[in-house]
Amino acid sequence: MATQSEPKPGVRMTEGGRSFSLATAVLLILPLVLLGGVIALFLTTGGGLQLASPVPVEALTVERTVMAPGTIEIAVRNGGPEPLTIAQVIINDAVWPMDVVPRRTIPRLGRATVRLDYEWVEGEAYAIRLLTGNAIAFDVEIPVAFTTPTPTGRTFLSFTLIGLYVGVIPIYLGILWFPALRALERRWMVFLLALTVGLLLFLGVDTVVEALEQAASVPAPFQAIGLVAIGATATFVLLMAITRRQQAIGRDEADRRLALAYMIAAGIGLHNLGEGLAIGAAYNLGEIALGAFLVVGFIIQNITEGLGIIAPVLRDRPSLRNLALMGLIGGVPAVVGAWIGGFAPSATLSVLFFGIGTGAIFEVAYEIAGMLRKDMAKESMPLVIFAGVFAGMVLLWVTGMLIK
């Protein structure tokens, strides 16, 4: 009888009987080593061109401005290819002394804080210009001087209440429609599912636009558009994998609809996280009127999100616990976003969160579209579905007029 030979030392058998040997590992690594050598040769010789940049390439991104009585602190990051030195600061056309921590010369992608001892007046506007060692100017605009909120018990509670007003309360008000909507006939159930698709598509597009607007404030090396793509794609594929796994383990239709409602709540929650970031950042910059305007607008708009969450389970009897949990998943991220935006706003983090929210929202819309296709197989209702999708998008467009 033939027997299977034992693998040689240093050789590991893989699936299909093929071996992974030391020689295979060397062949995999060798092109990478040679690539490193080519890059080193190019950097050393300059490709034989012997050219120098006639003008220094510098990029300084202002990440945050913190104002306290008698002081202004400006957090900056060097997004250029070479180290950058901050040589001078001008405030309202006057040269002003400064301290730079940790040092005036900032390495590539390095971060520093410019500290100015300046008796600013609340409510006034200030124009600050940072000059580098190469006399390249970077401007910082402070439209309204305002003491930056700090993490205290009072401010923490204030931003928590803002998040509750924006996210949790309106979503629960939307969920209160559940008993009344259950009494509707099947055609109206399909309409509400289609309405949810319209809501999600509008939210998804709106989230992409918000991400692109924030991308302008992200240092170029961090590739903000790439962050959006990574967050959106990874979230979309992950949620799709979770959905397919649920289908593979044989969950019944009611359980799948409940899982879909939770996914809608999660997608809306990620969107509300971005809304909380925007509101918190507005208050952080002292734009109180804008912040209050955003709160009122989001309260009106977000009641429709509660409707979208419960639409997949209208034909079922979810427990109060499930309804309460879905409301928290959809609304509480607005509280977290208000904390981050109010105390430590970050354009890079905002862009990443918006990207994640985009992927979640579009994946959930895709899953609901699959449910609608099944309904279409039982009873064709194309005009009902069209009306629902159209109504959902128009509804958010109209309520969005209160915010934009």
C-alpha positions as a printed NumPy array, in Angstrom:
array([[  0.   ,   0.   ,   0.   ],
       [  1.316,   3.422,  -0.932],
       [  1.862,   5.727,   1.995],
       [  1.978,   9.504,   1.991],
       [  5.541,  10.73 ,   2.38 ],
       [  6.375,  12.945,   5.307],
       [  7.062,  16.602,   4.454],
       [ 10.669,  17.658,   4.504],
       [ 11.905,  19.928,   7.311],
       [ 11.012,  23.56 ,   6.621],
       [  8.149,  22.591,   4.348],
       [  4.51 ,  23.024,   5.413],
       [  1.703,  21.291,   3.567],
       [ -1.179,  23.512,   2.557],
       [ -4.671,  22.805,   1.293],
       [ -4.59 ,  20.788,  -1.96 ],
       [ -1.295,  19.096,  -1.068],
       [  0.892,  21.984,  -2.221],
       [  3.848,  22.903,  -0.076],
       [  4.937,  26.285,   1.29 ],
       [  8.689,  26.106,   1.615],
       [ 11.439,  28.502,   2.567],
       [ 12.243,  28.911,  -1.122],
       [  8.643,  30.004,  -1.791],
       [  8.885,  32.599,   1.002],
       [ 12.135,  33.95 ,  -0.466],
       [ 10.566,  34.22 ,  -3.923],
       [  7.65 ,  36.161,  -2.441],
       [  9.887,  38.581,  -0.544],
       [ 12.575,  39.081,  -3.21 ],
       [ 10.545,  41.482,  -5.441],
       [  9.799,  43.653,  -2.404],
       [ 13.476,  43.819,  -1.486],
       [ 14.411,  44.735,  -5.054],
       [ 11.664,  47.368,  -5.093],
       [ 13.17 ,  48.944,  -1.977],
       [ 16.542,  49.01 ,  -3.685],
       [ 15.098,  50.743,  -6.758],
       [ 13.428,  53.391,  -4.581],
       [ 16.657,  53.968,  -2.633],
       [ 18.609,  54.316,  -5.903],
       [ 16.13 ,  56.875,  -7.233],
       [ 16.167,  58.929,  -4.024],
       [ 19.979,  58.887,  -4.01 ],
       [ 20.559,  59.811,  -7.644],
       [ 17.389,  61.788,  -8.349],
       [ 16.822,  59.699, -11.433],
       [ 19.72 ,  61.486, -13.081],
       [ 17.71 ,  64.709, -13.53 ],
       [ 19.567,  66.815, -10.936],
       [ 16.635,  69.202, -10.549],
       [ 15.703,  71.248,  -7.489],
       [ 12.347,  72.771,  -6.642],
       [ 12.524,  76.535,  -7.41 ],
       [  9.883,  77.306,  -4.771],
       [  9.563,  75.581,  -1.377],
       [  6.45 ,  73.419,  -1.129],
       [  4.814,  74.022,   2.259],
       [  1.395,  73.114,   3.581],
       [  0.169,  73.993,   7.05 ],
       [ -3.266,  72.846,   8.198],
       [ -5.015,  74.517,  11.129],
       [ -6.712,  71.697,  13.024],
       [ -8.163,  73.601,  15.953],
       [ -8.259,  77.01 ,  17.608],
       [ -8.693,  77.121,  21.39 ],
       [ -9.517,  80.442,  23.053],
       [ -9.304,  81.15 ,  26.771],
       [ -9.21 ,  84.502,  28.592],
       [ -5.936,  86.175,  27.608],
       [ -4.708,  83.371,  25.341],
       [ -5.198,  81.933,  21.865],
       [ -3.88 ,  78.469,  21.011],
       [ -3.718,  77.275,  17.407],
       [ -3.11 ,  73.581,  16.733],
       [ -1.433,  73.094,  13.353],
       [ -0.11 ,  70.146,  11.356],
       [  2.582,  70.133,   8.674],
       [  1.077,  68.478,   5.601],
       [  3.998,  69.355,   3.313],
       [  6.781,  67.058,   2.085],
       [  9.521,  68.708,   4.173],
       [  9.976,  70.162,   7.67 ],
       [  8.408,  73.597,   8.139],
       [  9.387,  76.411,  10.489],
       [  6.923,  78.915,  11.963],
       [  8.812,  82.179,  12.047],
       [  6.267,  84.881,  12.836],
       [  2.648,  85.57 ,  13.782],
       [  0.573,  88.606,  12.828],
       [ -2.719,  89.41 ,  14.594],
       [ -4.908,  92.056,  12.98 ],
       [ -1.876,  93.505,  11.121],
       [  0.289,  93.582,  14.275],
       [  3.33 ,  91.33 ,  14.747],
       [  2.879,  89.409,  17.981],
       [  5.214,  87.264,  20.141],
       [  4.472,  83.554,  20.278],
       [  5.435,  80.253,  21.839],
       [  5.389,  77.075,  19.74 ],
       [  5.152,  73.704,  21.474],
       [  7.043,  71.407,  21.148],
       [  9.223,  73.463,  18.743],
       [  8.987,  75.961,  15.91 ],
       [ 10.268,  73.52 ,  13.279],
       [  7.576,  70.935,  12.567],
       [  8.495,  67.668,  10.802],
       [  6.353,  66.248,   8.005],
       [  2.934,  65.222,   9.411],
       [  4.084,  66.603,  12.753],
       [  1.783,  68.617,  14.997],
       [  2.486,  71.752,  17.029],
       [  0.571,  74.3  ,  19.079],
       [  1.108,  78.034,  18.592],
       [  0.362,  79.86 ,  21.846],
       [ -0.357,  83.595,  21.872],
       [ -0.756,  85.731,  25.   ],
       [ -3.369,  88.126,  23.662],
       [ -6.194,  89.977,  25.423],
       [ -8.932,  89.332,  22.906],
       [-12.456,  90.732,  23.25 ],
       [-15.449,  88.412,  23.177],
       [-17.584,  88.792,  20.074],
       [-14.863,  90.487,  18.024],
       [-13.392,  89.081,  14.802],
       [ -9.663,  88.374,  14.466],
       [ -7.431,  87.649,  11.48 ],
       [ -4.26 ,  85.73 ,  12.319],
       [ -1.482,  85.081,   9.825],
       [  1.245,  82.484,  10.394],
       [  4.444,  83.11 ,   8.434],
       [  6.947,  80.319,   7.79 ],
       [ 10.712,  80.658,   7.497],
       [ 10.249,  80.905,   3.723],
       [  7.804,  83.832,   4.15 ],
       [  4.801,  81.732,   3.085],
       [  1.619,  82.885,   4.821],
       [ -1.187,  80.739,   6.256],
       [ -4.284,  82.542,   7.493],
       [ -6.511,  81.73 ,  10.467],
       [ -9.91 ,  83.41 ,  10.633],
       [-11.755,  83.824,  13.936],
       [-15.152,  85.298,  12.949],
       [-16.424,  85.477,  16.539],
       [-14.115,  85.395,  19.557],
       [-15.57 ,  82.996,  22.091],
       [-14.19 ,  81.026,  25.029],
       [-13.768,  77.462,  23.802],
       [-15.827,  74.953,  25.818],
       [-13.757,  72.733,  28.113],
       [-14.765,  69.313,  29.487],
       [-16.534,  70.268,  32.711],
       [-19.59 ,  68.692,  34.281],
       [-21.799,  71.529,  33.084],
       [-20.61 ,  71.569,  29.462],
       [-20.648,  67.773,  29.335],
       [-24.298,  67.818,  30.411],
       [-25.085,  70.578,  27.9  ],
       [-23.713,  68.636,  24.937],
       [-25.461,  65.506,  26.198],
       [-28.799,  67.353,  26.179],
       [-28.092,  68.656,  22.663],
       [-27.464,  65.095,  21.462],
       [-30.669,  63.895,  23.115],
       [-32.681,  66.683,  21.472],
       [-31.165,  65.956,  18.058],
       [-31.02 ,  62.161,  18.023],
       [-32.775,  60.213,  20.742],
       [-35.997,  62.181,  21.294],
       [-37.092,  62.643,  17.655],
       [-36.324,  59.012,  16.789],
       [-38.448,  57.787,  19.692],
       [-41.229,  60.121,  18.565],
       [-41.051,  58.474,  15.152],
       [-41.176,  55.021,  16.726],
       [-44.404,  56.046,  18.497],
       [-46.112,  55.745,  15.096],
       [-45.666,  51.958,  15.294],
       [-49.145,  51.002,  16.676],
       [-50.975,  53.194,  14.171],
       [-48.916,  52.013,  11.187],
       [-49.528,  48.342,  12.025],
       [-53.221,  48.861,  11.23 ],
       [-52.468,  49.761,   7.605],
       [-53.031,  47.304,   4.749],
       [-50.224,  45.545,   2.9  ],
       [-49.96 ,  48.114,   0.105],
       [-49.177,  50.793,   2.681],
       [-46.569,  48.518,   4.276],
       [-44.786,  48.292,   0.912],
       [-45.079,  52.064,   0.519],
       [-43.425,  52.617,   3.908],
       [-40.573,  50.239,   3.033],
       [-40.045,  52.164,  -0.201],
       [-40.262,  55.411,   1.778],
       [-37.464,  54.1  ,   3.996],
       [-35.322,  53.409,   0.925],
       [-35.884,  56.998,  -0.204],
       [-34.957,  58.32 ,   3.239],
       [-31.781,  56.237,   3.322],
       [-30.714,  57.163,  -0.204],
       [-31.107,  60.856,   0.602],
       [-29.237,  60.435,   3.89 ],
       [-26.473,  58.524,   2.098],
       [-25.98 ,  61.235,  -0.519],
       [-26.122,  63.914,   2.179],
       [-23.469,  62.06 ,   4.176],
       [-21.179,  61.888,   1.135],
       [-21.575,  65.644,   0.603],
       [-20.774,  66.315,   4.277],
       [-17.672,  64.133,   3.995],
       [-16.465,  65.985,   0.883],
       [-16.995,  69.345,   2.596],
       [-14.964,  68.211,   5.597],
       [-12.274,  66.765,   3.307],
       [-11.027,  70.274,   2.473],
       [ -9.927,  70.687,   6.118],
       [ -7.946,  67.424,   6.269],
       [ -4.154,  67.534,   5.678],
       [ -3.431,  66.354,   2.122],
       [ -1.209,  63.373,   3.092],
       [ -4.131,  61.819,   4.997],
       [ -6.033,  61.555,   1.671],
       [ -9.508,  62.422,   2.908],
       [-11.253,  60.984,  -0.163],
       [ -9.416,  57.709,   0.441],
       [-10.633,  57.701,   4.056],
       [-14.212,  58.095,   2.832],
       [-13.75 ,  55.244,   0.351],
       [-12.163,  52.949,   2.96 ],
       [-14.843,  53.636,   5.566],
       [-17.74 ,  53.283,   3.114],
       [-16.466,  50.144,   1.36 ],
       [-15.386,  48.33 ,   4.517],
       [-18.699,  49.028,   6.271],
       [-20.78 ,  48.045,   3.235],
       [-18.961,  44.727,   2.781],
       [-18.953,  43.955,   6.525],
       [-22.696,  44.506,   6.89 ],
       [-23.353,  42.459,   3.752],
       [-21.263,  39.599,   5.176],
       [-23.221,  39.736,   8.449],
       [-26.518,  39.635,   6.542],
       [-25.442,  36.659,   4.425],
       [-24.292,  34.814,   7.524],
       [-27.713,  35.312,   9.102],
       [-29.316,  33.875,   6.001],
       [-26.914,  30.916,   6.006],
       [-27.789,  29.851,   9.559],
       [-31.455,  29.59 ,   8.596],
       [-33.055,  32.441,  10.52 ],
       [-36.746,  32.866,   9.736],
       [-38.185,  35.875,   7.919],
       [-39.317,  37.635,  11.097],
       [-35.831,  37.416,  12.605],
       [-34.3  ,  38.729,   9.387],
       [-36.686,  41.684,   9.342],
       [-35.814,  42.454,  12.955],
       [-32.1  ,  42.243,  12.152],
       [-32.666,  44.593,   9.22 ],
       [-34.421,  47.096,  11.494],
       [-31.387,  46.999,  13.799],
       [-29.099,  47.576,  10.817],
       [-31.205,  50.566,   9.765],
       [-30.899,  51.922,  13.309],
       [-27.108,  51.434,  13.18 ],
       [-26.809,  53.17 ,   9.809],
       [-28.939,  56.087,  10.956],
       [-26.94 ,  56.196,  14.186],
       [-23.695,  56.628,  12.237],
       [-25.321,  59.426,  10.253],
       [-26.483,  61.072,  13.484],
       [-22.945,  60.805,  14.811],
       [-21.921,  63.111,  11.975],
       [-24.787,  65.474,  12.774],
       [-23.651,  65.617,  16.403],
       [-20.108,  66.399,  15.251],
       [-21.369,  69.31 ,  13.148],
       [-23.473,  70.765,  15.957],
       [-20.758,  70.343,  18.585],
       [-18.184,  71.974,  16.306],
       [-20.537,  74.934,  15.69 ],
       [-20.867,  75.529,  19.427],
       [-17.119,  74.984,  19.871],
       [-16.439,  77.848,  17.452],
       [-18.899,  80.123,  19.212],
       [-21.491,  79.994,  16.442],
       [-24.371,  79.704,  18.909],
       [-27.045,  80.863,  16.485],
       [-25.942,  78.311,  13.89 ],
       [-25.817,  75.565,  16.517],
       [-29.353,  76.334,  17.73 ],
       [-30.576,  76.481,  14.135],
       [-29.05 ,  73.061,  13.425],
       [-30.635,  71.559,  16.538],
       [-34.141,  72.705,  15.592],
       [-33.694,  71.566,  11.999],
       [-32.368,  68.14 ,  12.936],
       [-35.181,  67.608,  15.46 ],
       [-37.752,  68.11 ,  12.693],
       [-35.828,  65.991,  10.189],
       [-34.949,  63.098,  12.476],
       [-38.506,  62.177,  13.421],
       [-38.682,  60.564,   9.967],
       [-35.695,  58.369,  10.899],
       [-37.752,  56.663,  13.608],
       [-40.299,  55.826,  10.921],
       [-37.558,  54.311,   8.765],
       [-36.326,  52.122,  11.622],
       [-39.702,  50.489,  12.327],
       [-40.798,  50.059,   8.686],
       [-39.325,  46.52 ,   8.213],
       [-41.051,  45.122,  11.358],
       [-44.528,  46.596,  10.95 ],
       [-45.955,  43.175,  10.06 ],
       [-44.342,  41.618,  13.174],
       [-44.652,  42.112,  16.92 ],
       [-41.244,  43.259,  18.171],
       [-40.95 ,  43.635,  21.913],
       [-40.826,  47.007,  23.612],
       [-37.261,  46.159,  24.568],
       [-36.292,  45.804,  20.886],
       [-38.01 ,  49.055,  19.949],
       [-36.327,  50.878,  22.82 ],
       [-32.911,  49.447,  21.913],
       [-33.294,  50.391,  18.243],
       [-34.129,  53.953,  19.284],
       [-30.976,  54.123,  21.399],
       [-28.791,  52.705,  18.613],
       [-30.15 ,  55.289,  16.187],
       [-30.106,  58.275,  18.531],
       [-27.298,  57.979,  21.101],
       [-24.476,  58.426,  18.534],
       [-25.674,  62.038,  18.171],
       [-24.724,  62.515,  21.847],
       [-21.257,  61.031,  21.25 ],
       [-20.821,  63.214,  18.168],
       [-21.766,  66.335,  20.139],
       [-19.129,  65.452,  22.76 ],
       [-16.396,  64.981,  20.144],
       [-17.358,  68.036,  18.11 ],
       [-17.742,  70.214,  21.189],
       [-14.55 ,  69.266,  23.029],
       [-12.103,  67.894,  20.432],
       [-13.247,  68.591,  16.854],
       [-11.242,  66.698,  14.234],
       [-11.836,  67.01 ,  10.496],
       [ -9.978,  63.755,   9.844],
       [-12.115,  61.831,  12.32 ],
       [-15.269,  63.435,  10.935],
       [-14.423,  62.359,   7.394],
       [-13.809,  58.778,   8.52 ],
       [-17.096,  58.647,  10.467],
       [-18.982,  60.079,   7.498],
       [-17.446,  57.412,   5.274],
       [-18.502,  54.645,   7.656],
       [-22.   ,  56.111,   7.828],
       [-22.216,  56.231,   4.045],
       [-21.389,  52.541,   3.685],
       [-23.859,  51.527,   6.388],
       [-26.716,  53.592,   4.964],
       [-26.321,  52.399,   1.373],
       [-25.968,  48.748,   2.435],
       [-29.178,  48.899,   4.447],
       [-30.969,  50.56 ,   1.517],
       [-29.728,  47.684,  -0.672],
       [-31.12 ,  45.083,   1.758],
       [-34.536,  46.782,   1.904],
       [-34.572,  46.904,  -1.899],
       [-34.132,  43.11 ,  -1.768],
       [-37.215,  42.84 ,   0.452],
       [-39.168,  44.973,  -2.01 ],
       [-38.149,  42.689,  -4.873],
       [-39.655,  39.765,  -2.98 ],
       [-42.871,  41.719,  -2.472],
       [-42.912,  42.532,  -6.176],
       [-42.733,  38.812,  -6.953],
       [-45.953,  38.25 ,  -4.963],
       [-47.839,  41.296,  -6.166],
       [-46.524,  43.842,  -8.639],
       [-46.718,  47.343,  -7.179],
       [-44.162,  49.416,  -9.123],
       [-46.04 ,  52.7  ,  -8.772],
       [-46.396,  52.223,  -5.018],
       [-42.652,  51.614,  -4.699],
       [-41.85 ,  54.586,  -6.932],
       [-44.153,  56.812,  -4.893],
       [-42.57 ,  55.644,  -1.629],
       [-38.961,  56.197,  -2.737],
       [-39.825,  59.577,  -4.239],
       [-41.796,  60.658,  -1.157],
       [-38.954,  59.643,   1.179],
       [-36.377,  61.68 ,  -0.711],
       [-38.649,  64.716,  -1.062],
       [-39.553,  64.534,   2.637],
       [-35.91 ,  64.813,   3.714],
       [-35.244,  67.458,   1.072],
       [-38.031,  69.626,   2.442],
       [-37.014,  69.18 ,   6.078],
       [-33.384,  69.728,   5.07 ],
       [-34.331,  73.233,   3.906],
       [-34.602,  74.083,   7.599],
       [-30.95 ,  73.19 ,   8.119],
       [-28.922,  74.045,   5.044]])
